[in-house]
Amino acid sequence: MASLKKVRQVLPRPARFNMVGDGFRVYNYFPNGYPIREQFSPFLMLDFNPEHDFGPSARPRGVDVHPHKGFETVTIAYKGHVAHHDSTGNSGVIHPGDVQWMTAGDGILHKEYHETEFSKTGGPFEMVQLWVNLPAKFKSVPAGYQSIQSGDMGVYKLPGEKGEVRVIAGEMNGVKGPAKTHTPIYVYDMRLNSGAEVNWHVPELFNSALLSIEGEGEVNGSHFKPHDFVFFTNEGETLQLKAKSECTLLFLAGEPIHEPIAQYGPFVMNSMQEIHKAIEEFNSGKFGHLD
């Protein structure tokens, strides 16, 4: 029988938020909030915008045109509506329960902001953005975009109508998610009712963590409350979770990429020489054009 995965730390929400553009009021759990990035490969960054009402606005709030290269961004909408445009011609809106998975790869320009009609009325807004690293052999793949609608996800239903786990990437207890990833990754959107219990397995050497968007419970003997980040060790494979209230949880796990990381803002490569090249490519217009 597989042993329980040990809990390394239960980390509370960082003390301070910061604004990304004027439309995302986020708490950065890593790399700035906690120095765990080197232990949490392939994940590079996690920003969480807890529920916040920005109020109505005639001009959509958000982040204007900016570049990325060498990794992927994953935006998960919980409340509110997020629009996206990029220099490859992709655009779309993600609604509560939807996911935008963008592969920057060899370079892309994009912008993201509150959807126009949502901006006019305002309302509760809640989202997560992850940055996921790409191994060296995939850092130069063509830029791409996956719009993953809520109804497209694999769903693992708990017995007795105790909730469900929507599998975005990877698999859970035989249920597979639709996201195409460049390395093995598990991403679950878990919606559990009070009293729900769920068990699952991840490979022992996968780095893994659980973020409580809402609710409290217990996982592998450790208590978590709203906005806690439960960070696991690489010992054990089994997770046992009990919800003590209605919960919305984000579970992340992935096979680590054992390569050096060189980062300069929105560029993530393996060496500073590659960073300098990325900056030259951006300045020369190789990433395309976006108004």
N, C-alpha and C positions, 0 to 999 in steps of 0.2 A: 504494500500500500504506500502511495506517495506521501511524503511528509509535508507538513504545513510550511508554507513560505514564511520566513521570519520577517517581522516588522523592524525596519532599521530606525525609523523616526516617524513621529506624527508632528508635522509642521503646521503651525497656525498660519492664517492669512498674513502676509507681510503688513507691516504697520502703515505704510504709506501707499497711496495710489499715484499714478501719473497719467497724464492725458496723452493719447496717441492721436495726433491731429486734434480736432475739436469734437470728435464723435465717439471716442472709445475711452472710457474711464476705467483703467485697468490696474490690477495688482499683478506685478511681475513676480511669479514664484521662483523662477530661475531664468537666466543666470544671475540676475541682479539681487533678487530677494534672498535666495539661499545659494551657496556655492556647491551645487550638486550636479552641474552639467556634465562634468567628466565622469560621473558615476551613472549617468542616465542616458547615455548614447542608445539609440540614434536621435533622441529628442534634444533639441538645442535651446528651446525657449517655450515658456508657457505664460501667456497673459490671460487673466480672468477678469471680465467685466461683470461683477455681480449686478443684480437687478438695480436699475437706475432709470428714472424718468427724466430725459433731457428736455421735455417740454416741446411745444410746437415750434416749428421753424420754417420760414419761407424758403430758406436755402438749406439743402441737405448737408448735415454735418458729416465729417469723415476725414479721410486722409487723401490728399491729392496725389498726383502722379509721382511714383517713386520706383526705383529699380530693385530687382533681386537676381541673384545668381548662385547656383551651387547647392540649393536645398529646396524643400517644399514647404508651403504654408497650408495649414489646415484650419479652416474657420468653421466653428460649430455654433449655430444659432439656437438659443433657448427661448428668448422672448424678443420680439421686434423683427425687423426685416433689413437685411444687408444687401446692397447692390455692389456689383463688381464690373469693371471694364479692364481689358488688358491689350497690349500691343500686338497680340496675335489675332485679334478680332473677336475673342470670346467675351461674352457679357452675360449677366443673369442676376437673379435675385434669389437669395436663400431666406426661407421662412422658418419659423420655429420648428425644430426637428430636422432641418436640412443641414447639409455639409457642403462646403466648397473646398476642394482639394486641388491646389495649384502647384504644379511642378515648374519651378523657375528654370532648372536645368542650365542651359547655355546662356540664359539671360532673357529677362522680360521686364517690361514696364507695366505697372497696374495701379489702379486706384480703387478704393473701397469706401463706402459711405452709406448712410441711412437711406433706405429706399424712399423715393419722392413722396408718395402718399403717406407713408408712415411719418416722415418728417413733418408734414403739414399738421398732423393731429398730435404727434408725440405719443408717449405711453411707455410702459415698462420695456426696458431693453436689457438683455443679458446674453453674453456670448463668451466663447473661449477661442483664442487663437494659439495654435502650436506651430513651431518651426521644427521640421524633421530633416535631419541631415541626409545627404546622398553620399554613397561611397565614391571614391575617385573615378571609378570606371563609368559612373552615371552622371557625373557633374556636367558633362557636355551634351547630355541628351537634349533633343528639341523641347522647348517649353510646351507645357500641356496643361489641361484644365479638366477636372472632373466635377460635374455638378451632381451631387448625390442627394436625391430627394428622400424624404422620410419614408415614403412607401416602397422605396427600392431596397431598403436595408433588410438583412436577415433578422428574424425576430425569434428569440428564445423565450417562450412563455412559461412562467412559473406555475406550478400546480395551484389549484384553488383560487385562481384569479388574484394571486398575490403580487402581480406585476409582470414586467417583461424586460428583457435585455435586447436592445437594438444593436446589432453587430455592424459597425461601420467598416472595419478592416479586420482581417484575420478570421478566426472562428472561435466559437464557444460551444462546447458540448455538442459538436457536430453541425452547428448552424454557422454558415459562412456569410461574410460581409462582402459588399460589392466593390469596395475601393481597391484599385490596382496599386500596389506598392513596389518599391524597388528593393526593399529588404523585408524580412518577415516582421510584421507589426500587428499588434492587436489593439483596436480602439473600440470600446463599448460605451454606449449611452444607456445607462441603467435607470429604469423607472420602477421603484419598488414601493409597495404599500407597507404600512406599519405591521411588523411581525413577520415580514417575508424573510425567508432563508434561501440562500443560493450558494452552491459550491461549483468551482471550476478549476481548471488546471492550466498552467503555463509552463513552458520549458524552464528548467531550473536556472539556466544561465541568462535568460532574458531579463533585462532591467524592467522593473514594473512599479506602478504607483496608482493610487486612487485619489481623485479629487471629489470632495463633497460639494456639489453645487448647492444642494439644499438637503437638509435632514441630518439625522444622527444615527449612529449604529455602532456595530462592533465587527471588526474583521481580524481574523486570526488572533483573537484575544485582546486586541487593542481597540479602545473606544475612539470614535471620531465624532466631531460636531460640524455644523455648517462651515464651509470654506476651509476645512482642514485638508492637508495634503499628506496622505499616508504613503510613505516611501519604504519599499521592501528591499531586503537583501537578496543575494543570489543563492540562498540556501532554501531548499524545498520547492515544491511544485504546486501544492494545493492551496486554494483560497476558500475560506468559509466566512460568509458574510451574513449578519443578521441586522435587519432594519428595525430601529427602535421608534421611528416615526416615518412618515412618508418621505421618501428619498429620491433625489435625482443625483446620480453619480457618474463620473467619467473615469473609466479604467483605461490605463495605458500600459502597454508592454511591448518590448521590441528586442530583437537581436542586436547586441552592440556592434558598432563599426569601430574596429581597432585601427584607426588611422589618425594622424595629426590633424588638428583643426587650426586653420588660420582665418580670422574673421576681421572684416572692416565694415562696420555697419551692416548693410543689406547684402554683403557679399561673403560667402562662406566657402573657403577652398581648403587646400591641404598645405599651402606654403605662401609666404608673403610674395614671392615672385608671381604666383598665380593671381594673388590679389591685385598686384600692380597691373597685370595684364587685363583683369576684369574691369578695372577703372578705366584703362585706355579704351577698351571695347565700348564701355558705356559712353564715354566722352565722344567717341567717333560715330555714335549713332547705331552701333550694331544691334542694340536691343530693340530697335524699331521706333515707332512714333505713336504717341497717345496724347490727345488734347486734354 
